[in-house]
Amino acid sequence: MVQLWAFAVDMVTLDFGDSLWQRRPAVEVVFERLPNTLLLIAASLAFAILVAIPLGAIAALRPGGFLDRLTMSIGLIGLATPQFFLGLVFIMVFAVQLKWLPTSGFGTAAHLVLPALTLAITPLARFTLMVRSSMIEELNQPYVRTARAKGMGRARILRVHTLRNILVPFMNLSAWELIVALSGYTVVVETVFAWPGLGHTAVQAIQRGDLFLMQAIVFTIAFMTVFITLLIDVASKLIDPRIKLN
Amino acid sequence: MTLTVRDLHVAFETRGGRVNALRGVNLSVAPGETLGIVGESGSGKSVTAQAIMGLIDLPGRIEAGSITWNGKSLLEGDGYGTSVWGREISMIFQDPMTSLNPLMTIGAQICEVLTQHLGMTAEQARERAVDLLAAVGISGPRRRVDQYPHEFSGGMRQRAMIAMSIACNPKVLIADEPTTALDVTVQAQILDLLAELQSGLGLAIILITHDLGTVAGLCQRVAVMYSGRIVESQSVDAIFERPQHPYTQGLLRSTPRLDEPATRLLSIEGTPPSLMQADDGCAFRKRCPIAADACKEMPPLVTEGAVQIACHFPGRPAWQARQAG
């Protein structure tokens, strides 16, 4: 009981003890690496969302049409490609051959492009397929017919009417992708591009048997997961007034 | 200011084959007129309305014919349609439960029409939306304007739909079974509202229904559709008095009456023909008691004064006078 109380107090005060490997407070290591990972995830998910919504919407306008098939095919390839392979291909093409961007490392905006792009491909494909299928479903709803009978153009119907209706499921999927990325999914990309992020650190902590650092990382991610879920619930309620919060 | 539909053919390509939903529909509506379109399910009433509003989507296709508003075609896809739909010709739908966007406030959905077609600012549009809600009999419009469809009852939603459709003072309002999804007392209120708007705004109304009673109450002229064509069109009094086409006669004959103690309900024998087969003859001939060899040829829609009829034997009684029992 006393131990549990001490443990809880340590948690709340973010005192996880010293990292065995780095010989400094574990929480310090986490806070040093976390922003790097967040930056990487934010850039890649933002890119994925911004591209997926118009792409999925355009594909949904003519299901079975040329653009739809093209988007679907590329989407499926994107889902099926392993990240480490994609990362290496990007390095080969853009860094080694074309010399546009640095191969790896951290520091400038140019360093961010390739890892973020690599990390974005899977969520991008998943988002696009999801936006497409929900848009097709929504476009067949009677309220879309009403909007058309009101003389609204296609662009406006997609942007105003149907987008709002797919936003709640889309946000849930995005939150899920965010949580997946946070909970260590970034490790492959971080390793390939030598990105000093949390995923990479977590793997090293496990390898070195650094229990205290590991505990700090898991606690941080767990806390953020809960926080994100809560945030999404509140945002869903704002978008769809029919949702009841308990 | 007339809406004219000429020889309209609409077909749907389905996996089972081609469905010829409309096979030459002709109609026109003048300002202030109320036209009722009646017919059974699948006769093409709703497809006609959807074609006028540009709502025919693949696999459906307008194969032939024209739809013109003020002499200009609505089918060209040059943007003329979107400037007319919702502004000069508007439509209300059968199911007010699903025909409103569940995630937009009633006000936003009305304002959208006003800003798009009349170029109003957000404040102007909002004021007008409040007025419109009041005009269609919604109490507390200032509070109601910011509510969502799920906070409205069925009748209220249909009122909101009507408010939306009359927002730009349209010339023609198409009502596709506007009362089917509502309960009877609310039905009467909505029909009263439509009649009121019609006389107040000089609106032409196309009322699509399968309820002859609704037609008798609201319409001046009736078009009867059967199997993708208009078979008879004349004034509402005349059609109840002297139905010319055998189908119309059968339809009226099968309407239960309160003043006669009928022990069983009468119906028209048989079923409507499949819309899949191309048929050159009169579509009703297989069910028609007075069909003859001449009916293997399609009767043209003949106009005589205010009466239009597509039958080789117009006016001939197809059934014996109604017998008791």
Chai-1 contact restraints between the chains, C-beta under 6 A:
chainA,res_idxA,chainB,res_idxB,connection_type,confidence,min_distance_angstrom,max_distance_angstrom,comment,restraint_id
A,P142,B,T98,contact,1.0,0.0,6.0,A-B,restraint_1
A,P142,B,S99,contact,1.0,0.0,6.0,A-B,restraint_2
A,Y143,B,S99,contact,1.0,0.0,6.0,A-B,restraint_3
A,Y143,B,L100,contact,1.0,0.0,6.0,A-B,restraint_4
A,Y143,B,N101,contact,1.0,0.0,6.0,A-B,restraint_5
A,R145,B,L55,contact,1.0,0.0,6.0,A-B,restraint_6
A,T146,B,S99,contact,1.0,0.0,6.0,A-B,restraint_7
A,A149,B,M53,contact,1.0,0.0,6.0,A-B,restraint_8
A,A149,B,W85,contact,1.0,0.0,6.0,A-B,restraint_9
A,A149,B,M91,contact,1.0,0.0,6.0,A-B,restraint_10
A,K150,B,G86,contact,1.0,0.0,6.0,A-B,restraint_11
A,K150,B,V113,contact,1.0,0.0,6.0,A-B,restraint_12
A,G151,B,T82,contact,1.0,0.0,6.0,A-B,restraint_13
A,G151,B,W85,contact,1.0,0.0,6.0,A-B,restraint_14
A,G151,B,G86,contact,1.0,0.0,6.0,A-B,restraint_15
A,H161,B,N101,contact,1.0,0.0,6.0,A-B,restraint_16
A,R164,B,L103,contact,1.0,0.0,6.0,A-B,restraint_17
A,N165,B,L103,contact,1.0,0.0,6.0,A-B,restraint_18
A,D240,B,L103,contact,1.0,0.0,6.0,A-B,restraint_19
A,P241,B,Y148,contact,1.0,0.0,6.0,A-B,restraint_20
A,R242,B,H150,contact,1.0,0.0,6.0,A-B,restraint_21
